[in-house]
Amino acid sequence: TYGNHASVDFHLMLGQAKLGLGEIRAARKEFRAASLQDHAYYRCITAFVGAANRRDLARGCAALAAQEGKDFADGTLPTILLARAGLLKQAEEFERRVEINYRANPPPRSEGWIKVVRGEVALAKGDVRGAEKALAEGTDAIRSTGSRTFFLGMESLSRAREELGDLTGAIRTVESGSQEKTRMREGIVDAWCWVRVELRRAELYRKAGRIEEAQEVERELRRLYASADPDYPLLAELQNLQKPQETRPRK
């Protein structure tokens, strides 16, 4: 009935808002109320949001994507997660899947999506120059989409440029990505991808000695996550940025 659909939509929208603010437990509650607890997309996002470097989470996301690939843009998100987790064999399998699916049913700017995925895998394999080229071309092609793939690609592009010794270029990359906040395709539910760019921006400002600018970014992020769960992974990353360099855990 219309009333039931309205109730589902209400819980879904509220859950998305809670998710974007780092209130993962509250988000799960709303998705359960909307009878979406078995929906692969929300099961994945509520479990993995902000924790893109954890192997167990990457494996779980990939397993769900294998069941319901359409909910993950044909494997783009799990490929990135797997690559960042160092699970290269699985990442390469999903990379091939993305290329096959996107070439068979090409969305607008399909080469851009493919290149970002290719660049993420190349970076994980240590091919920094190849990764920089693919990520630069890919993110440029999909900039207007405001997708999570774009923001995650910009984060990795900044890492590739820093590894190549171009700190200034790395900073310009995240500054450019930061400015695309208003393009976020899924709004607040995808805020974590933009936040990863902001965390990287603060990190690079600190490396460049631009401490006041780093602190300004960090203050804005603390305001954004004022109501987040205490164990929300992005909060831990934010706190880690403010530790002296020699006391930070190695990535």
Disulfide bonds with the S-S distance in Angstrom:
none
